């Protein structure tokens, strides 16, 4: 005969564990989006109690979420001081773009080898969304779509590992862009994406790789490394 009390305890414990995981995920996703959308600026202190009150959870769950974010390098943990939104240095910014140029050059070569009309159609659909986003006042949506173009290429290749790596790099680029980018129309990036897709459609590997490299160099060239790093209060960012 099954001991119903043991079964009930196990079932309850399972759901409690699921709720904990779900709550941590919500916190991680909310903070990640706030950081990538530039609502939480570099250097912002992430007070555990304030976050716990905001999400209605324990500080233990907040601490777990902050640890996950630190693994993604979106925040930094400082002993005796707490957690802060990451503030990439000038050197780190340059290194991130150097890695992206190396990685995306090879991705572009691989994409040309397996390009199909369906994949080009999917990229053009993404470009159409970029155009709409650029024309709208939604800055965060525009930034997200411009970055997602590169991740979308990896996804269309069926390489989720590459997509995840690019997603991480582009998240870090969002912080770098916030800190250092000078004013330059987003239309330039979209126009360059169009040129890249056209080269991919023609299976012109050399041109596609060159255009991708130039595109990333152009983005990096818009960064002004002597800008003062801004700060922001977490209450406004998550309200």
C-alpha positions as CSV (number, residue, x, y, z in Angstrom):
1,X,0.0,0.0,0.0
2,X,1.3,3.4,-0.9
3,X,2.0,5.8,1.9
4,X,-0.2,8.8,0.8
5,X,1.5,11.1,3.3
6,X,4.9,10.5,1.7
7,X,3.4,10.8,-1.7
8,X,1.8,14.1,-0.8
9,X,5.0,15.4,0.7
10,X,7.0,14.5,-2.4
11,X,4.4,16.1,-4.7
12,X,4.4,19.2,-2.6
13,X,8.1,19.3,-2.5
14,X,8.3,19.0,-6.3
15,X,6.0,21.9,-6.9
16,X,7.8,24.0,-4.3
17,X,11.1,23.3,-6.2
18,X,9.4,24.2,-9.5
19,X,8.0,27.5,-8.0
20,X,11.5,28.4,-6.8
21,X,13.0,27.7,-10.2
22,X,10.2,29.7,-11.9
23,X,10.6,32.7,-9.5
24,X,14.4,32.7,-10.1
25,X,13.9,32.6,-13.8
26,X,11.4,35.5,-13.7
27,X,13.9,37.6,-11.8
28,X,16.8,36.7,-14.2
29,X,14.7,37.5,-17.2
30,X,13.3,40.8,-15.8
31,X,16.8,42.0,-14.9
32,X,18.3,40.9,-18.1
33,X,15.7,42.7,-20.1
34,X,16.0,45.8,-18.0
35,X,19.8,45.8,-18.6
36,X,19.7,45.0,-22.3
37,X,16.9,47.6,-22.8
38,X,19.1,50.2,-21.1
39,X,16.6,50.7,-18.3
40,X,19.2,49.6,-15.8
41,X,22.4,51.4,-16.5
42,X,26.0,50.3,-16.0
43,X,27.1,50.7,-12.4
44,X,23.6,50.5,-10.9
45,X,23.6,48.9,-7.5
46,X,21.2,45.9,-7.3
47,X,20.1,45.9,-3.7
48,X,18.9,42.4,-2.6
49,X,16.2,43.7,-0.3
50,X,14.8,46.1,-2.8
51,X,14.7,43.4,-5.5
52,X,13.1,41.0,-3.0
53,X,10.4,43.5,-2.2
54,X,9.8,44.3,-5.8
55,X,9.3,40.7,-6.9
56,X,7.7,39.5,-3.6
57,X,10.2,36.8,-3.0
58,X,13.0,36.0,-0.5
59,X,16.5,37.4,-0.6
60,X,17.7,33.8,-1.1
61,X,15.9,33.6,-4.5
62,X,17.2,37.1,-5.4
63,X,20.7,36.0,-4.5
64,X,20.4,32.9,-6.8
65,X,19.2,35.1,-9.7
66,X,22.1,37.5,-9.2
67,X,24.5,34.6,-9.2
68,X,23.2,33.5,-12.6
69,X,23.5,37.0,-14.0
70,X,27.1,37.2,-12.8
71,X,27.8,34.0,-14.7
72,X,26.6,35.8,-17.8
73,X,28.8,38.8,-17.0
74,X,25.8,41.1,-17.0
75,X,26.4,42.0,-13.4
76,X,29.5,41.9,-11.1
77,X,29.5,40.7,-7.5
78,X,31.8,42.7,-5.1
79,X,32.6,41.3,-1.6
80,X,31.0,43.3,1.2
81,X,29.5,45.7,-1.4
82,X,26.9,43.7,-3.3
83,X,25.9,43.4,-6.9
84,X,26.2,46.0,-9.6
85,X,25.2,46.1,-13.3
86,X,28.5,45.5,-15.2
87,X,30.5,48.4,-16.5
88,X,32.7,47.0,-19.3
89,X,36.1,48.7,-19.6
90,X,37.3,50.2,-22.8
91,X,39.7,47.2,-23.2
92,X,36.9,44.7,-22.7
93,X,34.7,46.6,-25.2
94,X,37.4,46.3,-27.8
95,X,38.0,42.6,-27.0
96,X,34.2,41.8,-27.3
97,X,34.1,43.3,-30.8
98,X,37.3,41.5,-31.8
99,X,35.8,38.2,-30.8
100,X,32.6,39.0,-32.6
101,X,34.5,39.8,-35.8
102,X,36.4,36.5,-35.7
103,X,33.3,34.5,-34.8
104,X,30.9,36.1,-37.3
105,X,33.3,35.9,-40.2
106,X,33.3,32.1,-39.9
107,X,29.6,32.1,-39.3
108,X,29.1,34.0,-42.5
109,X,31.3,31.6,-44.5
110,X,29.4,28.7,-43.1
111,X,26.0,30.3,-43.8
112,X,27.0,30.8,-47.5
113,X,27.7,27.1,-47.8
114,X,24.2,26.1,-46.6
115,X,22.2,29.1,-47.8
116,X,18.7,28.4,-49.1
117,X,15.8,30.6,-50.4
118,X,13.9,29.8,-47.2
119,X,16.8,31.1,-45.1
120,X,17.1,34.3,-47.1
121,X,13.3,34.8,-46.9
122,X,13.5,34.4,-43.1
123,X,16.4,37.0,-42.9
124,X,14.4,39.4,-45.1
125,X,11.4,39.1,-42.9
126,X,13.7,40.0,-40.0
127,X,14.9,43.0,-41.9
128,X,11.4,44.2,-42.4
129,X,10.8,44.1,-38.7
130,X,14.1,46.1,-38.3
131,X,12.8,48.8,-40.6
132,X,9.6,49.2,-38.7
133,X,11.5,49.3,-35.4
134,X,13.9,51.9,-36.7
135,X,11.0,54.1,-37.8
136,X,9.3,53.8,-34.3
137,X,10.3,55.7,-31.1
138,X,10.9,52.3,-29.3
139,X,14.7,52.5,-28.9
140,X,14.9,49.2,-26.9
141,X,13.0,47.3,-29.6
142,X,15.2,48.7,-32.3
143,X,18.4,47.7,-30.4
144,X,17.1,44.2,-29.7
145,X,16.2,43.6,-33.4
146,X,19.5,44.9,-34.7
147,X,21.3,42.5,-32.4
148,X,19.0,39.6,-33.1
149,X,19.9,39.7,-36.8
150,X,23.2,38.1,-36.0
151,X,21.6,35.5,-33.6
152,X,19.0,34.8,-36.3
153,X,21.7,33.8,-38.7
154,X,23.0,31.2,-36.3
155,X,19.5,29.9,-35.6
156,X,18.8,29.5,-39.3
157,X,22.0,27.4,-39.5
158,X,20.6,25.1,-36.8
159,X,23.5,25.9,-34.5
160,X,22.0,26.7,-31.1
161,X,25.3,26.7,-29.4
162,X,26.5,29.5,-31.7
163,X,23.2,31.4,-31.2
164,X,23.7,31.2,-27.4
165,X,27.3,32.4,-27.6
166,X,26.3,35.3,-29.9
167,X,23.4,36.1,-27.7
168,X,25.7,36.5,-24.7
169,X,28.2,38.6,-26.7
170,X,25.4,40.9,-28.0
171,X,24.0,41.3,-24.5
172,X,27.5,42.6,-23.5
173,X,27.5,44.8,-26.6
174,X,24.3,46.3,-25.4
175,X,26.0,47.5,-22.2
176,X,29.0,48.7,-24.2
177,X,26.8,50.5,-26.7
178,X,24.9,52.2,-23.9
179,X,28.2,53.4,-22.3
180,X,30.2,54.4,-25.3
181,X,28.1,54.8,-28.5
182,X,27.9,58.3,-30.0
183,X,24.8,59.4,-31.8
184,X,24.5,57.7,-35.2
185,X,21.3,56.8,-37.1
186,X,20.3,53.2,-36.6
187,X,19.4,53.1,-40.3
188,X,23.1,52.6,-41.1
189,X,23.1,49.2,-39.4
190,X,19.9,48.1,-41.1
191,X,21.2,49.2,-44.5
192,X,24.4,47.2,-43.8
193,X,22.3,44.1,-42.8
194,X,20.5,44.4,-46.2
195,X,23.8,44.4,-48.1
196,X,24.9,41.4,-46.1
197,X,21.7,39.5,-46.9
198,X,22.0,40.4,-50.6
199,X,25.6,39.0,-50.7
200,X,24.4,35.8,-48.9
201,X,21.6,35.4,-51.5
202,X,24.2,35.6,-54.3
203,X,26.4,33.0,-52.4
204,X,29.2,35.6,-52.7
205,X,31.3,34.4,-49.7
206,X,34.1,36.9,-50.0
207,X,31.7,39.9,-50.3
208,X,29.5,38.7,-47.5
209,X,32.4,38.2,-45.1
210,X,33.9,41.6,-46.0
211,X,30.5,43.3,-45.5
212,X,30.0,41.6,-42.1
213,X,33.5,42.6,-40.9
214,X,33.0,46.2,-42.1
215,X,29.6,46.3,-40.4
216,X,31.0,45.3,-37.0
217,X,33.9,47.7,-37.5
218,X,31.5,50.5,-38.2
219,X,29.5,49.8,-35.0
220,X,32.7,49.8,-33.0
221,X,33.8,53.1,-34.7
222,X,30.7,54.8,-33.4
223,X,31.9,54.2,-29.8
224,X,33.3,57.2,-27.9
225,X,35.5,55.8,-25.2
226,X,35.9,59.1,-23.2
227,X,32.2,59.3,-22.2
228,X,31.2,59.5,-18.6
229,X,29.4,56.3,-17.4
230,X,25.8,57.1,-16.4
231,X,24.0,55.7,-13.4
232,X,20.3,54.9,-12.6
233,X,18.1,53.9,-9.8
234,X,16.6,50.4,-9.9
235,X,13.1,51.5,-8.7
236,X,12.5,53.4,-11.9
237,X,14.0,50.6,-14.1
238,X,11.7,47.9,-12.9
239,X,8.6,50.0,-12.3
